[in-house]
């Protein structure tokens, strides 16, 4: 009788152990199914951060390209807003069609009132009043041509040798178009040098700087800050974002 009772107790312990293992396996499997389901929802239905970042970046790139395509070879003048709108609307329509194929909705619109009213950007790093007033435009420059138009206020351009800060050239600009080239600069500062804007929050206007830096051709230019509104919608989520865009670059 004692043997039978011992065997029964062992069977009960074994059954309990099997049930416990089964519960662990079931829990792990259920968690795995829930995790994979959430991943599928995130990938299939909701806009990921990367997708939104990519959408914002291609909108910026297309806006800049459309603005540059409407300019001629003179300094950022004679652009046609109608041509810009035509190109950006084609981009908007094509992008909406592509997203619609996946069951998503994208709509774009542009605010070009700064351009239309000739409200030039600030000379800050981001072109807006709240941007950094002191910032390095380009470094390791071996040659450059700088053209600046100051419409309001005044600011300072500083050119400093990359390895010897005691060799520098500085000028305060206020009102109208002014231009400087490598000959003006290198007579005071041997290359390579960096170009920095100072006190830029108090001045508006446009600028164009091109030349060679680190052995490669470069262009830095800004006229206006335009605004693109991006609306992205799925069956579950809607995002509405306004993007400030510096044009032409």
Secondary structure, 3 states (H helix, E strand, C coil): CHHHHHHHHHHHHHHHHHHHHHHHHHHHHHHHHHHHHHHHHHHHCCCCHHHHHHHHHHHHHHHHHHHHHCCCCCCCCCCCHHHHHHHHHHHHHHHHHHHHCCCCEEEEEEECHHHHCCCCCECCCCCCCCCCCCEEEEEEEEEEEEEEEEEECCEEEEEEECCCCCCEEEEEECCEEEEECHHHHHCCCCCCEEEEEECHHHCEEEEEEEEEECCEEEEEEEEEEEEEEEEEECCCCEEEEEEEEEEEC
